């Protein structure tokens, strides 16, 4: 198992914001997804909600392609240390309580987030 790496929560959030912006450029149907100013840290997904209006216009395949691109961009917007710490395995999404979240699997074994 890899040794845990500490990363800044601020840098991680900034990286997610940049990833959402970049993925929206590639996937025009997702331009209505607001750039997050917070991230949900759950046991299954670290991510952001997708608005119902966007979900009504996309297929499951398009959603998976979008979250894959978001995941691929996380870590690229920050410093080299942030990118090295966030070797994201791929994008995931799930529906919880009538809300679809998209993001990445938790990195609890790989990183420790600091404020």
Biopython code that builds the backbone (N, CA, C, O; Angstrom):
import numpy as np
from Bio.PDB.StructureBuilder import StructureBuilder

atoms = [
    (1, "UNK", "N", (0.834, -1.161, 0.000)),
    (1, "UNK", "CA", (0.000, 0.000, 0.000)),
    (1, "UNK", "C", (0.890, 1.240, 0.000)),
    (1, "UNK", "O", (1.921, 1.275, 0.672)),
    (2, "UNK", "N", (0.477, 2.263, -0.766)),
    (2, "UNK", "CA", (1.224, 3.507, -0.848)),
    (2, "UNK", "C", (1.141, 4.279, 0.459)),
    (2, "UNK", "O", (0.149, 4.197, 1.183)),
    (3, "UNK", "N", (2.196, 5.028, 0.751)),
    (3, "UNK", "CA", (2.210, 5.857, 1.949)),
    (3, "UNK", "C", (1.260, 7.040, 1.740)),
    (3, "UNK", "O", (1.308, 7.678, 0.689)),
    (4, "UNK", "N", (0.394, 7.349, 2.724)),
    (4, "UNK", "CA", (-0.527, 8.484, 2.575)),
    (4, "UNK", "C", (0.214, 9.798, 2.353)),
    (4, "UNK", "O", (1.305, 10.009, 2.883)),
    (5, "UNK", "N", (-0.393, 10.668, 1.569)),
    (5, "UNK", "CA", (0.156, 11.978, 1.263)),
    (5, "UNK", "C", (-0.833, 13.027, 1.740)),
    (5, "UNK", "O", (-2.033, 12.885, 1.508)),
    (6, "UNK", "N", (-0.363, 14.071, 2.396)),
    (6, "UNK", "CA", (-1.240, 15.160, 2.815)),
    (6, "UNK", "C", (-1.391, 16.161, 1.675)),
    (6, "UNK", "O", (-0.417, 16.542, 1.027)),
    (7, "UNK", "N", (-2.637, 16.576, 1.448)),
    (7, "UNK", "CA", (-2.901, 17.607, 0.452)),
    (7, "UNK", "C", (-3.819, 18.645, 1.078)),
    (7, "UNK", "O", (-4.545, 18.355, 2.030)),
    (8, "UNK", "N", (-3.783, 19.834, 0.547)),
    (8, "UNK", "CA", (-4.611, 20.922, 1.039)),
    (8, "UNK", "C", (-6.043, 20.762, 0.539)),
    (8, "UNK", "O", (-6.265, 20.501, -0.644)),
    (9, "UNK", "N", (-7.006, 20.917, 1.433)),
    (9, "UNK", "CA", (-8.405, 20.873, 1.035)),
    (9, "UNK", "C", (-8.707, 22.004, 0.059)),
    (9, "UNK", "O", (-9.486, 21.818, -0.875)),
    (10, "UNK", "N", (-8.105, 23.165, 0.261)),
    (10, "UNK", "CA", (-8.292, 24.297, -0.654)),
    (10, "UNK", "C", (-7.777, 23.949, -2.057)),
    (10, "UNK", "O", (-8.450, 24.219, -3.052)),
    (11, "UNK", "N", (-6.584, 23.348, -2.130)),
    (11, "UNK", "CA", (-6.026, 22.980, -3.434)),
    (11, "UNK", "C", (-6.865, 21.889, -4.094)),
    (11, "UNK", "O", (-7.049, 21.895, -5.311)),
    (12, "UNK", "N", (-7.370, 20.961, -3.298)),
    (12, "UNK", "CA", (-8.212, 19.908, -3.847)),
    (12, "UNK", "C", (-9.500, 20.502, -4.419)),
    (12, "UNK", "O", (-9.922, 20.138, -5.517)),
    (13, "UNK", "N", (-10.127, 21.423, -3.666)),
    (13, "UNK", "CA", (-11.352, 22.069, -4.140)),
    (13, "UNK", "C", (-11.084, 22.862, -5.415)),
    (13, "UNK", "O", (-11.877, 22.807, -6.354)),
    (14, "UNK", "N", (-9.981, 23.595, -5.457)),
    (14, "UNK", "CA", (-9.618, 24.347, -6.662)),
    (14, "UNK", "C", (-9.408, 23.422, -7.852)),
    (14, "UNK", "O", (-9.777, 23.752, -8.979)),
    (15, "UNK", "N", (-8.820, 22.276, -7.597)),
    (15, "UNK", "CA", (-8.594, 21.298, -8.656)),
    (15, "UNK", "C", (-9.918, 20.750, -9.185)),
    (15, "UNK", "O", (-10.081, 20.573, -10.393)),
    (16, "UNK", "N", (-10.858, 20.485, -8.286)),
    (16, "UNK", "CA", (-12.179, 20.007, -8.697)),
    (16, "UNK", "C", (-12.896, 21.082, -9.510)),
    (16, "UNK", "O", (-13.526, 20.774, -10.521)),
    (17, "UNK", "N", (-12.807, 22.336, -9.077)),
    (17, "UNK", "CA", (-13.440, 23.427, -9.814)),
    (17, "UNK", "C", (-12.893, 23.518, -11.238)),
    (17, "UNK", "O", (-13.660, 23.650, -12.192)),
    (18, "UNK", "N", (-11.591, 23.449, -11.380)),
    (18, "UNK", "CA", (-10.973, 23.500, -12.706)),
    (18, "UNK", "C", (-11.371, 22.282, -13.538)),
    (18, "UNK", "O", (-11.573, 22.397, -14.746)),
    (19, "UNK", "N", (-11.483, 21.124, -12.903)),
    (19, "UNK", "CA", (-11.872, 19.906, -13.618)),
    (19, "UNK", "C", (-13.301, 20.002, -14.139)),
    (19, "UNK", "O", (-13.579, 19.577, -15.260)),
    (20, "UNK", "N", (-14.210, 20.556, -13.338)),
    (20, "UNK", "CA", (-15.604, 20.718, -13.765)),
    (20, "UNK", "C", (-15.677, 21.681, -14.944)),
    (20, "UNK", "O", (-16.411, 21.431, -15.901)),
    (21, "UNK", "N", (-14.928, 22.773, -14.889)),
    (21, "UNK", "CA", (-14.905, 23.727, -15.997)),
    (21, "UNK", "C", (-14.369, 23.089, -17.271)),
    (21, "UNK", "O", (-14.948, 23.263, -18.344)),
    (22, "UNK", "N", (-13.280, 22.360, -17.163)),
    (22, "UNK", "CA", (-12.675, 21.719, -18.337)),
    (22, "UNK", "C", (-13.594, 20.663, -18.939)),
    (22, "UNK", "O", (-13.724, 20.577, -20.160)),
    (23, "UNK", "N", (-14.226, 19.867, -18.097)),
    (23, "UNK", "CA", (-15.131, 18.827, -18.600)),
    (23, "UNK", "C", (-16.358, 19.442, -19.260)),
    (23, "UNK", "O", (-16.868, 18.894, -20.238)),
    (24, "UNK", "N", (-16.843, 20.573, -18.744)),
    (24, "UNK", "CA", (-18.001, 21.244, -19.346)),
    (24, "UNK", "C", (-17.680, 21.761, -20.744)),
    (24, "UNK", "O", (-18.556, 21.792, -21.608)),
    (25, "UNK", "N", (-16.447, 22.161, -20.972)),
    (25, "UNK", "CA", (-16.042, 22.597, -22.311)),
    (25, "UNK", "C", (-16.105, 21.448, -23.308)),
    (25, "UNK", "O", (-16.477, 21.645, -24.465)),
    (26, "UNK", "N", (-15.750, 20.272, -22.870)),
    (26, "UNK", "CA", (-15.758, 19.092, -23.741)),
    (26, "UNK", "C", (-17.157, 18.500, -23.881)),
    (26, "UNK", "O", (-17.463, 17.875, -24.896)),
    (27, "UNK", "N", (-18.005, 18.689, -22.878)),
    (27, "UNK", "CA", (-19.359, 18.118, -22.852)),
    (27, "UNK", "C", (-20.372, 19.253, -22.699)),
    (27, "UNK", "O", (-20.775, 19.560, -21.578)),
    (28, "UNK", "N", (-20.792, 19.881, -23.796)),
    (28, "UNK", "CA", (-21.661, 21.060, -23.734)),
    (28, "UNK", "C", (-22.969, 20.855, -22.960)),
    (28, "UNK", "O", (-23.476, 21.810, -22.372)),
    (29, "UNK", "N", (-23.519, 19.659, -22.943)),
    (29, "UNK", "CA", (-24.763, 19.413, -22.215)),
    (29, "UNK", "C", (-24.589, 19.616, -20.713)),
    (29, "UNK", "O", (-25.575, 19.779, -19.994)),
    (30, "UNK", "N", (-23.352, 19.607, -20.233)),
    (30, "UNK", "CA", (-23.074, 19.728, -18.804)),
    (30, "UNK", "C", (-22.651, 21.145, -18.406)),
    (30, "UNK", "O", (-22.189, 21.356, -17.285)),
    (31, "UNK", "N", (-22.803, 22.106, -19.303)),
    (31, "UNK", "CA", (-22.408, 23.485, -18.979)),
    (31, "UNK", "C", (-23.284, 24.092, -17.902)),
    (31, "UNK", "O", (-22.893, 25.082, -17.283)),
    (32, "UNK", "N", (-24.467, 23.524, -17.659)),
    (32, "UNK", "CA", (-25.354, 24.034, -16.607)),
    (32, "UNK", "C", (-24.968, 23.515, -15.224)),
    (32, "UNK", "O", (-25.527, 23.962, -14.222)),
    (33, "UNK", "N", (-24.025, 22.585, -15.154)),
    (33, "UNK", "CA", (-23.569, 22.111, -13.844)),
    (33, "UNK", "C", (-22.744, 23.236, -13.226)),
    (33, "UNK", "O", (-21.715, 23.624, -13.779)),
    (34, "UNK", "N", (-23.187, 23.760, -12.087)),
    (34, "UNK", "CA", (-22.446, 24.881, -11.493)),
    (34, "UNK", "C", (-21.066, 24.442, -11.002)),
    (34, "UNK", "O", (-20.878, 23.315, -10.544)),
    (35, "UNK", "N", (-20.111, 25.359, -11.110)),
    (35, "UNK", "CA", (-18.784, 25.101, -10.566)),
    (35, "UNK", "C", (-18.944, 25.023, -9.055)),
    (35, "UNK", "O", (-19.460, 25.957, -8.440)),
    (36, "UNK", "N", (-18.512, 23.927, -8.452)),
    (36, "UNK", "CA", (-18.747, 23.746, -7.015)),
    (36, "UNK", "C", (-17.907, 24.692, -6.162)),
    (36, "UNK", "O", (-16.767, 25.014, -6.498)),
    (37, "UNK", "N", (-18.497, 25.126, -5.058)),
    (37, "UNK", "CA", (-17.715, 25.863, -4.074)),
    (37, "UNK", "C", (-17.594, 25.029, -2.803)),
    (37, "UNK", "O", (-17.161, 25.516, -1.758)),
    (38, "UNK", "N", (-17.983, 23.771, -2.914)),
    (38, "UNK", "CA", (-17.852, 22.799, -1.846)),
    (38, "UNK", "C", (-17.913, 21.409, -2.443)),
    (38, "UNK", "O", (-18.395, 21.230, -3.561)),
    (39, "UNK", "N", (-17.440, 20.450, -1.726)),
    (39, "UNK", "CA", (-17.393, 19.064, -2.200)),
    (39, "UNK", "C", (-17.973, 18.175, -1.121)),
    (39, "UNK", "O", (-17.659, 18.334, 0.059)),
    (40, "UNK", "N", (-18.816, 17.242, -1.522)),
    (40, "UNK", "CA", (-19.358, 16.267, -0.576)),
    (40, "UNK", "C", (-18.364, 15.127, -0.430)),
    (40, "UNK", "O", (-17.938, 14.534, -1.421)),
    (41, "UNK", "N", (-17.997, 14.824, 0.805)),
    (41, "UNK", "CA", (-17.098, 13.713, 1.075)),
    (41, "UNK", "C", (-17.918, 12.591, 1.694)),
    (41, "UNK", "O", (-18.250, 12.635, 2.878)),
    (42, "UNK", "N", (-18.238, 11.599, 0.899)),
    (42, "UNK", "CA", (-19.019, 10.477, 1.379)),
    (42, "UNK", "C", (-18.204, 9.203, 1.381)),
    (42, "UNK", "O", (-17.043, 9.179, 0.973)),
    (43, "UNK", "N", (-18.835, 8.153, 1.848)),
    (43, "UNK", "CA", (-18.166, 6.857, 1.874)),
    (43, "UNK", "C", (-18.053, 6.237, 0.495)),
    (43, "UNK", "O", (-17.159, 5.426, 0.256)),
    (44, "UNK", "N", (-18.951, 6.605, -0.423)),
    (44, "UNK", "CA", (-18.961, 6.001, -1.755)),
    (44, "UNK", "C", (-18.404, 6.911, -2.834)),
    (44, "UNK", "O", (-17.715, 6.446, -3.742)),
    (45, "UNK", "N", (-18.698, 8.218, -2.744)),
    (45, "UNK", "CA", (-18.275, 9.161, -3.778)),
    (45, "UNK", "C", (-17.879, 10.479, -3.121)),
    (45, "UNK", "O", (-18.564, 10.966, -2.222)),
    (46, "UNK", "N", (-16.766, 11.050, -3.581)),
    (46, "UNK", "CA", (-16.438, 12.432, -3.273)),
    (46, "UNK", "C", (-16.871, 13.197, -4.505)),
    (46, "UNK", "O", (-16.311, 12.983, -5.580)),
    (47, "UNK", "N", (-17.847, 14.080, -4.388)),
    (47, "UNK", "CA", (-18.297, 14.719, -5.598)),
    (47, "UNK", "C", (-19.257, 15.862, -5.430)),
    (47, "UNK", "O", (-19.365, 16.473, -4.367)),
    (48, "UNK", "N", (-19.953, 16.131, -6.514)),
    (48, "UNK", "CA", (-20.886, 17.243, -6.626)),
    (48, "UNK", "C", (-22.194, 16.745, -7.207)),
    (48, "UNK", "O", (-22.211, 15.755, -7.938)),
    (49, "UNK", "N", (-23.304, 17.425, -6.886)),
    (49, "UNK", "CA", (-24.584, 17.022, -7.466)),
    (49, "UNK", "C", (-24.711, 17.504, -8.910)),
    (49, "UNK", "O", (-24.119, 18.513, -9.292)),
    (50, "UNK", "N", (-25.485, 16.774, -9.702)),
    (50, "UNK", "CA", (-25.790, 17.170, -11.080)),
    (50, "UNK", "C", (-27.247, 17.627, -11.098)),
    (50, "UNK", "O", (-28.127, 16.877, -10.676)),
    (51, "UNK", "N", (-27.521, 18.852, -11.582)),
    (51, "UNK", "CA", (-28.895, 19.359, -11.583)),
    (51, "UNK", "C", (-29.843, 18.478, -12.401)),
    (51, "UNK", "O", (-29.453, 17.890, -13.409)),
    (52, "UNK", "N", (-31.097, 18.401, -11.942)),
    (52, "UNK", "CA", (-32.107, 17.595, -12.634)),
    (52, "UNK", "C", (-32.271, 17.994, -14.094)),
    (52, "UNK", "O", (-32.456, 17.134, -14.955)),
    (53, "UNK", "N", (-32.205, 19.301, -14.380)),
    (53, "UNK", "CA", (-32.347, 19.769, -15.757)),
    (53, "UNK", "C", (-31.284, 19.202, -16.687)),
    (53, "UNK", "O", (-31.554, 18.928, -17.856)),
    (54, "UNK", "N", (-30.093, 19.031, -16.171)),
    (54, "UNK", "CA", (-29.007, 18.430, -16.966)),
    (54, "UNK", "C", (-29.269, 16.939, -17.141)),
    (54, "UNK", "O", (-29.118, 16.401, -18.238)),
    (55, "UNK", "N", (-29.660, 16.279, -16.065)),
    (55, "UNK", "CA", (-29.899, 14.833, -16.128)),
    (55, "UNK", "C", (-30.998, 14.477, -17.122)),
    (55, "UNK", "O", (-30.956, 13.411, -17.736)),
    (56, "UNK", "N", (-31.978, 15.359, -17.284)),
    (56, "UNK", "CA", (-33.085, 15.103, -18.209)),
    (56, "UNK", "C", (-32.634, 15.129, -19.663)),
    (56, "UNK", "O", (-33.350, 14.649, -20.542)),
    (57, "UNK", "N", (-31.458, 15.684, -19.923)),
    (57, "UNK", "CA", (-30.982, 15.851, -21.295)),
    (57, "UNK", "C", (-29.854, 14.900, -21.691)),
    (57, "UNK", "O", (-29.407, 14.926, -22.838)),
    (58, "UNK", "N", (-29.392, 14.075, -20.781)),
    (58, "UNK", "CA", (-28.217, 13.253, -21.073)),
    (58, "UNK", "C", (-28.510, 11.772, -20.876)),
    (58, "UNK", "O", (-29.430, 11.390, -20.153)),
    (59, "UNK", "N", (-27.705, 10.954, -21.534)),
    (59, "UNK", "CA", (-27.794, 9.507, -21.355)),
    (59, "UNK", "C", (-26.826, 9.083, -20.255)),
    (59, "UNK", "O", (-25.976, 9.863, -19.824)),
    (60, "UNK", "N", (-26.964, 7.857, -19.814)),
    (60, "UNK", "CA", (-26.036, 7.320, -18.816)),
    (60, "UNK", "C", (-24.616, 7.312, -19.386)),
    (60, "UNK", "O", (-23.658, 7.601, -18.668)),
    (61, "UNK", "N", (-24.478, 6.988, -20.654)),
    (61, "UNK", "CA", (-23.155, 6.986, -21.288)),
    (61, "UNK", "C", (-22.527, 8.368, -21.302)),
    (61, "UNK", "O", (-21.325, 8.505, -21.073)),
    (62, "UNK", "N", (-23.330, 9.397, -21.569)),
    (62, "UNK", "CA", (-22.811, 10.764, -21.557)),
    (62, "UNK", "C", (-22.403, 11.181, -20.145)),
    (62, "UNK", "O", (-21.391, 11.857, -19.962)),
    (63, "UNK", "N", (-23.191, 10.778, -19.154)),
    (63, "UNK", "CA", (-22.852, 11.083, -17.761)),
    (63, "UNK", "C", (-21.544, 10.411, -17.379)),
    (63, "UNK", "O", (-20.698, 11.030, -16.733)),
    (64, "UNK", "N", (-21.365, 9.158, -17.765)),
    (64, "UNK", "CA", (-20.119, 8.448, -17.445)),
    (64, "UNK", "C", (-18.928, 9.096, -18.139)),
    (64, "UNK", "O", (-17.857, 9.217, -17.544)),
    (65, "UNK", "N", (-19.100, 9.509, -19.383)),
    (65, "UNK", "CA", (-18.014, 10.174, -20.102)),
    (65, "UNK", "C", (-17.635, 11.489, -19.420)),
    (65, "UNK", "O", (-16.454, 11.814, -19.300)),
    (66, "UNK", "N", (-18.634, 12.235, -18.979)),
    (66, "UNK", "CA", (-18.403, 13.499, -18.276)),
    (66, "UNK", "C", (-17.639, 13.265, -16.973)),
    (66, "UNK", "O", (-16.634, 13.930, -16.719)),
    (67, "UNK", "N", (-18.105, 12.328, -16.147)),
    (67, "UNK", "CA", (-17.437, 12.121, -14.856)),
    (67, "UNK", "C", (-16.034, 11.547, -15.049)),
    (67, "UNK", "O", (-15.148, 11.798, -14.233)),
    (68, "UNK", "N", (-15.827, 10.786, -16.111)),
    (68, "UNK", "CA", (-14.485, 10.286, -16.417)),
    (68, "UNK", "C", (-13.550, 11.448, -16.731)),
    (68, "UNK", "O", (-12.397, 11.457, -16.301)),
    (69, "UNK", "N", (-14.057, 12.438, -17.492)),
    (69, "UNK", "CA", (-13.235, 13.609, -17.805)),
    (69, "UNK", "C", (-12.985, 14.472, -16.578)),
    (69, "UNK", "O", (-11.884, 14.993, -16.403)),
    (70, "UNK", "N", (-13.999, 14.631, -15.721)),
    (70, "UNK", "CA", (-13.800, 15.382, -14.480)),
    (70, "UNK", "C", (-12.694, 14.705, -13.661)),
    (70, "UNK", "O", (-11.774, 15.370, -13.184)),
    (71, "UNK", "N", (-12.789, 13.394, -13.503)),
    (71, "UNK", "CA", (-11.784, 12.660, -12.720)),
    (71, "UNK", "C", (-10.390, 12.783, -13.329)),
    (71, "UNK", "O", (-9.398, 12.894, -12.608)),
    (72, "UNK", "N", (-10.323, 12.761, -14.648)),
    (72, "UNK", "CA", (-9.018, 12.846, -15.316)),
    (72, "UNK", "C", (-8.353, 14.200, -15.091)),
    (72, "UNK", "O", (-7.126, 14.292, -15.073)),
    (73, "UNK", "N", (-9.155, 15.252, -14.920)),
    (73, "UNK", "CA", (-8.603, 16.588, -14.742)),
    (73, "UNK", "C", (-8.259, 16.918, -13.288)),
    (73, "UNK", "O", (-7.503, 17.855, -13.030)),
    (74, "UNK", "N", (-8.805, 16.162, -12.344)),
    (74, "UNK", "CA", (-8.519, 16.455, -10.930)),
    (74, "UNK", "C", (-7.033, 16.210, -10.675)),
    (74, "UNK", "O", (-6.495, 15.159, -11.024)),
    (75, "UNK", "N", (-6.396, 17.172, -10.078)),
    (75, "UNK", "CA", (-4.960, 17.074, -9.817)),
    (75, "UNK", "C", (-4.128, 17.787, -10.850)),
    (75, "UNK", "O", (-2.997, 18.180, -10.563)),
    (76, "UNK", "N", (-4.661, 17.969, -12.055)),
    (76, "UNK", "CA", (-3.893, 18.651, -13.099)),
    (76, "UNK", "C", (-3.859, 20.154, -12.910)),
    (76, "UNK", "O", (-2.947, 20.819, -13.400)),
    (77, "UNK", "N", (-4.849, 20.702, -12.200)),
    (77, "UNK", "CA", (-4.935, 22.149, -12.035)),
    (77, "UNK", "C", (-4.089, 22.655, -10.879)),
    (77, "UNK", "O", (-3.795, 23.848, -10.804)),
    (78, "UNK", "N", (-3.697, 21.770, -9.983)),
    (78, "UNK", "CA", (-2.937, 22.193, -8.812)),
    (78, "UNK", "C", (-1.442, 22.093, -9.032)),
    (78, "UNK", "O", (-0.963, 21.997, -10.162)),
    (79, "UNK", "N", (-0.735, 22.116, -7.952)),
    (79, "UNK", "CA", (0.717, 22.012, -8.019)),
    (79, "UNK", "C", (1.107, 20.587, -8.409)),
    (79, "UNK", "O", (0.262, 19.693, -8.436)),
    (80, "UNK", "N", (2.362, 20.384, -8.704)),
    (80, "UNK", "CA", (2.836, 19.034, -9.033)),
    (80, "UNK", "C", (2.585, 18.082, -7.873)),
    (80, "UNK", "O", (2.270, 16.911, -8.086)),
    (81, "UNK", "N", (2.723, 18.580, -6.641)),
    (81, "UNK", "CA", (2.490, 17.735, -5.467)),
    (81, "UNK", "C", (1.042, 17.271, -5.417)),
    (81, "UNK", "O", (0.772, 16.108, -5.117)),
    (82, "UNK", "N", (0.102, 18.180, -5.711)),
    (82, "UNK", "CA", (-1.304, 17.813, -5.692)),
    (82, "UNK", "C", (-1.589, 16.769, -6.758)),
    (82, "UNK", "O", (-2.269, 15.776, -6.500)),
    (83, "UNK", "N", (-1.066, 16.998, -7.952)),
    (83, "UNK", "CA", (-1.281, 16.027, -9.031)),
    (83, "UNK", "C", (-0.694, 14.664, -8.697)),
    (83, "UNK", "O", (-1.300, 13.635, -8.997)),
    (84, "UNK", "N", (0.472, 14.653, -8.084)),
    (84, "UNK", "CA", (1.102, 13.386, -7.719)),
    (84, "UNK", "C", (0.329, 12.675, -6.621)),
    (84, "UNK", "O", (0.286, 11.445, -6.582)),
    (85, "UNK", "N", (-0.284, 13.449, -5.726)),
    (85, "UNK", "CA", (-1.022, 12.851, -4.616)),
    (85, "UNK", "C", (-2.364, 12.281, -5.067)),
    (85, "UNK", "O", (-2.888, 11.356, -4.446)),
    (86, "UNK", "N", (-2.921, 12.830, -6.143)),
    (86, "UNK", "CA", (-4.263, 12.438, -6.572)),
    (86, "UNK", "C", (-4.219, 11.586, -7.835)),
    (86, "UNK", "O", (-4.564, 12.056, -8.920)),
    (87, "UNK", "N", (-3.811, 10.383, -7.697)),
    (87, "UNK", "CA", (-3.858, 9.437, -8.805)),
    (87, "UNK", "C", (-5.255, 8.825, -8.806)),
    (87, "UNK", "O", (-5.475, 7.742, -8.264)),
    (88, "UNK", "N", (-6.189, 9.535, -9.423)),
    (88, "UNK", "CA", (-7.600, 9.175, -9.372)),
    (88, "UNK", "C", (-7.862, 7.974, -10.272)),
    (88, "UNK", "O", (-7.454, 7.973, -11.434)),
    (89, "UNK", "N", (-8.544, 6.942, -9.748)),
    (89, "UNK", "CA", (-8.777, 5.731, -10.532)),
    (89, "UNK", "C", (-9.819, 5.878, -11.635)),
    (89, "UNK", "O", (-9.808, 5.087, -12.578)),
    (90, "UNK", "N", (-10.708, 6.848, -11.557)),
    (90, "UNK", "CA", (-11.718, 7.042, -12.591)),
    (90, "UNK", "C", (-12.953, 7.699, -12.014)),
    (90, "UNK", "O", (-13.138, 7.753, -10.799)),
    (91, "UNK", "N", (-13.794, 8.195, -12.901)),
    (91, "UNK", "CA", (-15.003, 8.877, -12.473)),
    (91, "UNK", "C", (-16.130, 7.915, -12.154)),
    (91, "UNK", "O", (-16.257, 6.859, -12.774)),
    (92, "UNK", "N", (-16.947, 8.288, -11.182)),
    (92, "UNK", "CA", (-18.092, 7.473, -10.781)),
    (92, "UNK", "C", (-19.283, 8.392, -10.536)),
    (92, "UNK", "O", (-19.120, 9.592, -10.318)),
    (93, "UNK", "N", (-20.477, 7.818, -10.575)),
    (93, "UNK", "CA", (-21.672, 8.558, -10.199)),
    (93, "UNK", "C", (-22.639, 7.613, -9.517)),
    (93, "UNK", "O", (-22.579, 6.397, -9.694)),
    (94, "UNK", "N", (-23.525, 8.193, -8.741)),
    (94, "UNK", "CA", (-24.521, 7.385, -8.041)),
    (94, "UNK", "C", (-25.697, 8.251, -7.660)),
    (94, "UNK", "O", (-25.575, 9.472, -7.553)),
    (95, "UNK", "N", (-26.833, 7.621, -7.458)),
    (95, "UNK", "CA", (-28.049, 8.323, -7.075)),
    (95, "UNK", "C", (-28.328, 8.054, -5.604)),
    (95, "UNK", "O", (-28.442, 6.906, -5.175)),
    (96, "UNK", "N", (-28.435, 9.134, -4.842)),
    (96, "UNK", "CA", (-28.672, 9.037, -3.411)),
    (96, "UNK", "C", (-29.799, 9.995, -3.050)),
    (96, "UNK", "O", (-29.627, 11.209, -3.158)),
    (97, "UNK", "N", (-30.934, 9.483, -2.628)),
    (97, "UNK", "CA", (-32.040, 10.337, -2.217)),
    (97, "UNK", "C", (-32.533, 11.271, -3.304)),
    (97, "UNK", "O", (-32.752, 12.454, -3.044)),
    (98, "UNK", "N", (-32.708, 10.780, -4.487)),
    (98, "UNK", "CA", (-33.190, 11.542, -5.641)),
    (98, "UNK", "C", (-32.206, 12.601, -6.124)),
    (98, "UNK", "O", (-32.603, 13.535, -6.822)),
    (99, "UNK", "N", (-30.946, 12.475, -5.768)),
    (99, "UNK", "CA", (-29.908, 13.382, -6.244)),
    (99, "UNK", "C", (-28.796, 12.530, -6.833)),
    (99, "UNK", "O", (-28.349, 11.570, -6.206)),
    (100, "UNK", "N", (-28.345, 12.878, -8.042)),
    (100, "UNK", "CA", (-27.228, 12.172, -8.661)),
    (100, "UNK", "C", (-25.952, 12.957, -8.369)),
    (100, "UNK", "O", (-25.850, 14.139, -8.695)),
    (101, "UNK", "N", (-24.989, 12.287, -7.756)),
    (101, "UNK", "CA", (-23.681, 12.876, -7.495)),
    (101, "UNK", "C", (-22.687, 12.282, -8.477)),
    (101, "UNK", "O", (-22.734, 11.090, -8.781)),
    (102, "UNK", "N", (-21.793, 13.119, -8.967)),
    (102, "UNK", "CA", (-20.710, 12.613, -9.804)),
    (102, "UNK", "C", (-19.399, 13.038, -9.173)),
    (102, "UNK", "O", (-19.315, 14.083, -8.527)),
    (103, "UNK", "N", (-18.381, 12.222, -9.364)),
    (103, "UNK", "CA", (-17.089, 12.535, -8.767)),
    (103, "UNK", "C", (-16.126, 11.388, -8.877)),
    (103, "UNK", "O", (-16.015, 10.741, -9.919)),
    (104, "UNK", "N", (-15.431, 11.143, -7.786)),
    (104, "UNK", "CA", (-14.401, 10.105, -7.744)),
    (104, "UNK", "C", (-14.644, 9.223, -6.529)),
    (104, "UNK", "O", (-15.294, 9.645, -5.573)),
    (105, "UNK", "N", (-14.122, 7.995, -6.562)),
    (105, "UNK", "CA", (-14.208, 7.157, -5.361)),
    (105, "UNK", "C", (-13.375, 7.786, -4.247)),
    (105, "UNK", "O", (-12.410, 8.492, -4.538)),
    (106, "UNK", "N", (-13.718, 7.553, -2.988)),
    (106, "UNK", "CA", (-12.928, 8.117, -1.886)),
    (106, "UNK", "C", (-11.482, 7.665, -1.945)),
    (106, "UNK", "O", (-11.193, 6.521, -2.296)),
    (107, "UNK", "N", (-10.584, 8.558, -1.605)),
    (107, "UNK", "CA", (-9.150, 8.254, -1.623)),
    (107, "UNK", "C", (-8.617, 8.054, -0.217)),
    (107, "UNK", "O", (-7.485, 8.436, 0.080)),
    (108, "UNK", "N", (-9.412, 7.465, 0.641)),
    (108, "UNK", "CA", (-9.052, 7.366, 2.057)),
    (108, "UNK", "C", (-7.759, 6.607, 2.304)),
    (108, "UNK", "O", (-7.086, 6.855, 3.304)),
    (109, "UNK", "N", (-7.396, 5.691, 1.418)),
    (109, "UNK", "CA", (-6.157, 4.943, 1.622)),
    (109, "UNK", "C", (-4.962, 5.654, 1.004)),
    (109, "UNK", "O", (-3.819, 5.270, 1.253)),
    (110, "UNK", "N", (-5.212, 6.696, 0.192)),
    (110, "UNK", "CA", (-4.131, 7.316, -0.547)),
    (110, "UNK", "C", (-3.748, 8.694, -0.069)),
    (110, "UNK", "O", (-2.606, 9.113, -0.259)),
    (111, "UNK", "N", (-4.680, 9.422, 0.553)),
    (111, "UNK", "CA", (-4.394, 10.812, 0.893)),
    (111, "UNK", "C", (-5.087, 11.202, 2.194)),
    (111, "UNK", "O", (-6.122, 10.647, 2.563)),
    (112, "UNK", "N", (-4.491, 12.163, 2.871)),
    (112, "UNK", "CA", (-5.090, 12.774, 4.037)),
    (112, "UNK", "C", (-5.322, 14.238, 3.683)),
    (112, "UNK", "O", (-4.383, 14.937, 3.302)),
    (113, "UNK", "N", (-6.568, 14.713, 3.806)),
    (113, "UNK", "CA", (-6.873, 16.101, 3.472)),
    (113, "UNK", "C", (-6.662, 16.987, 4.683)),
    (113, "UNK", "O", (-7.043, 16.632, 5.798)),
    (114, "UNK", "N", (-6.048, 18.153, 4.458)),
    (114, "UNK", "CA", (-5.837, 19.115, 5.522)),
    (114, "UNK", "C", (-6.470, 20.438, 5.127)),
    (114, "UNK", "O", (-6.559, 20.752, 3.940)),
    (115, "UNK", "N", (-6.912, 21.220, 6.112)),
    (115, "UNK", "CA", (-7.547, 22.512, 5.823)),
    (115, "UNK", "C", (-6.518, 23.566, 5.513)),
    (115, "UNK", "O", (-6.871, 24.714, 5.246)),
]
sb = StructureBuilder()
sb.init_structure("model")
sb.init_model(0)
sb.init_chain("A")
sb.init_seg("    ")
for serial, (resi, resn, name, xyz) in enumerate(atoms, 1):
    if name == "N":
        sb.init_residue(resn, " ", resi, " ")
    sb.init_atom(name, np.array(xyz, "f"), 0.0, 1.0, " ", f" {name:<3s}", serial, name[0])
structure = sb.get_structure()
